[in-house]
Amino acid sequence: MTTATLRPNKFGGRCSGCSAYVPAQKGILAGSPGHWSVEHRAGECKPQEAPKPITATPGVYLLDGTIYVVKPSKRTKGRVYACKLVESAPRITENGTEIPFDLEFTPGIVGILTEAHRMSLADANAISARYARCLCCNRALYAAATIKRCIATGQWVGRDCRKTYFP
């Protein structure tokens, strides 16, 4: 870039190098007509922090008395998202099933949860038995054969969910 295209920035804006705010007259305007960008002066860009790695893997977690279910994203492979278990007034689905809780999307919590917060399969089974629903996939456990099998085995989380959420 030639020095002829560099001049003080008349207005504040985000630095194209580090994304930090550059106040008016404190940086330079670089580029060409129609393609201007604001930058810090040489050596003034702040080093960018590396993004925090996401530590949570699919599973059921307990943090400060709140239960979170971390699920794999269906849209983007390798990414996960977390939902908070919220008890609610029983709601009726279209097929007449009562659901006594909701799973609410909770942005940002995935970066906070660690393996130390992971619930055991026994604890998840106890919660699923209380609601008569699989805690992980939210499937109803109301068929007589299913309930008998759950009582006999003590497993209230389904086989597929055990593989996915409790390695």
C-alpha positions in Angstrom: 0.0 0.0 0.0 1.4 3.4 -0.9 1.7 6.2 1.6 -0.5 8.4 -0.6 -3.5 6.3 0.3 -2.9 6.6 4.1 -4.5 9.6 6.0 -5.9 10.2 9.5 -9.4 8.7 10.0 -12.1 11.4 10.3 -14.5 9.1 12.0 -14.1 6.3 14.6 -14.4 2.7 13.6 -13.2 -0.9 14.1 -9.6 -1.6 13.1 -9.4 -4.0 10.2 -6.4 -5.6 11.8 -7.4 -6.3 15.4 -11.1 -5.4 15.5 -10.6 -3.0 18.4 -12.3 0.4 18.3 -10.2 3.3 16.8 -11.4 6.8 17.9 -11.5 9.6 15.3 -8.1 11.1 14.4 -6.3 8.4 16.4 -5.7 5.9 13.5 -5.3 5.9 9.7 -7.7 5.5 6.9 -6.3 3.0 4.4 -7.5 1.7 1.1 -8.9 3.3 -2.0 -12.2 5.0 -2.9 -15.0 2.7 -2.2 -12.8 0.3 -0.2 -11.7 2.3 2.9 -10.9 0.8 6.2 -9.8 2.1 9.6 -6.6 0.8 11.1 -4.4 1.6 14.2 -1.1 3.4 13.5 1.9 1.1 13.1 2.5 -1.0 16.3 -0.7 0.1 18.1 -2.8 -3.0 17.2 -3.7 -5.1 20.3 -2.8 -8.8 20.1 -5.9 -10.9 19.6 -6.8 -13.5 22.2 -7.2 -17.0 21.1 -10.8 -18.2 21.3 -11.6 -20.2 24.4 -11.8 -23.9 23.5 -15.1 -25.5 24.1 -14.6 -28.1 26.7 -18.1 -29.7 26.9 -19.0 -32.8 25.0 -22.5 -34.3 24.6 -23.8 -35.2 28.0 -25.8 -34.2 31.0 -24.2 -31.6 33.4 -25.0 -30.1 36.8 -23.8 -26.6 37.5 -24.9 -24.6 40.5 -28.1 -26.7 40.9 -29.1 -26.3 37.3 -29.2 -29.3 34.9 -27.8 -28.7 31.3 -28.1 -31.2 28.4 -25.3 -30.7 25.9 -26.3 -32.0 22.5 -24.5 -32.3 19.2 -25.6 -29.9 16.5 -27.4 -31.4 13.6 -26.5 -28.5 11.3 -22.8 -28.2 11.9 -20.7 -31.3 12.5 -18.5 -31.3 15.6 -20.3 -28.4 17.3 -22.4 -28.7 20.4 -25.1 -26.6 22.1 -26.5 -26.6 25.6 -30.1 -26.6 26.9 -31.2 -25.9 30.4 -33.8 -28.1 32.1 -36.6 -25.9 33.3 -39.5 -27.3 35.2 -42.8 -25.9 33.8 -46.5 -26.5 34.1 -47.3 -29.7 32.3 -47.9 -29.0 28.7 -49.8 -31.2 26.3 -48.4 -32.2 22.9 -50.5 -32.8 19.8 -50.7 -36.5 20.5 -51.9 -35.9 24.1 -48.6 -36.5 26.0 -47.9 -34.4 29.1 -44.4 -32.9 29.4 -43.5 -31.5 32.8 -40.3 -29.7 31.8 -38.8 -27.7 29.0 -35.2 -27.7 27.6 -34.3 -24.0 26.9 -31.4 -23.1 24.7 -28.6 -21.5 26.8 -26.0 -19.7 24.8 -22.5 -19.4 26.1 -22.7 -22.1 28.8 -21.0 -24.7 26.7 -17.6 -22.9 27.2 -18.1 -23.0 31.0 -19.1 -26.6 31.5 -16.3 -29.1 32.2 -16.0 -32.8 32.9 -16.2 -32.1 36.6 -19.8 -30.9 36.1 -20.8 -34.0 34.2 -23.6 -36.1 35.9 -23.3 -39.8 36.3 -25.7 -42.1 34.4 -27.3 -43.1 37.7 -28.2 -39.5 38.5 -29.6 -39.0 35.0 -31.6 -42.2 35.3 -33.2 -40.9 38.5 -34.2 -37.6 36.8 -35.6 -39.4 33.8 -37.6 -41.8 36.0 -39.1 -38.8 37.9 -40.3 -37.2 34.6 -41.0 -40.6 32.7 -39.1 -39.0 29.8 -35.6 -39.6 28.5 -33.6 -36.6 29.8 -31.3 -36.5 26.7 -33.7 -36.9 23.8 -37.0 -35.9 25.5 -38.7 -39.1 24.3 -41.7 -40.2 26.3 -41.3 -43.4 28.4 -45.0 -44.2 28.8 -45.5 -47.4 26.9 -46.2 -50.3 29.4 -43.5 -52.5 27.9 -41.0 -49.6 28.1 -41.8 -48.8 31.7 -41.5 -52.5 32.7 -38.1 -52.7 31.0 -37.0 -49.5 32.7 -38.1 -50.7 36.1 -36.5 -54.1 35.6 -33.1 -52.7 34.4 -33.0 -49.4 36.3 -32.1 -47.8 33.0 -34.4 -44.8 32.3 -32.0 -43.4 29.6 -32.3 -45.2 26.3 -29.6 -47.3 24.7 -28.7 -44.8 22.0 -28.6 -41.9 24.4 -26.4 -43.9 26.8 -23.9 -44.3 24.0 -24.0 -40.6 22.9 -24.3 -38.8 26.3 -22.5 -41.1 28.7 -19.2 -42.4 27.2 
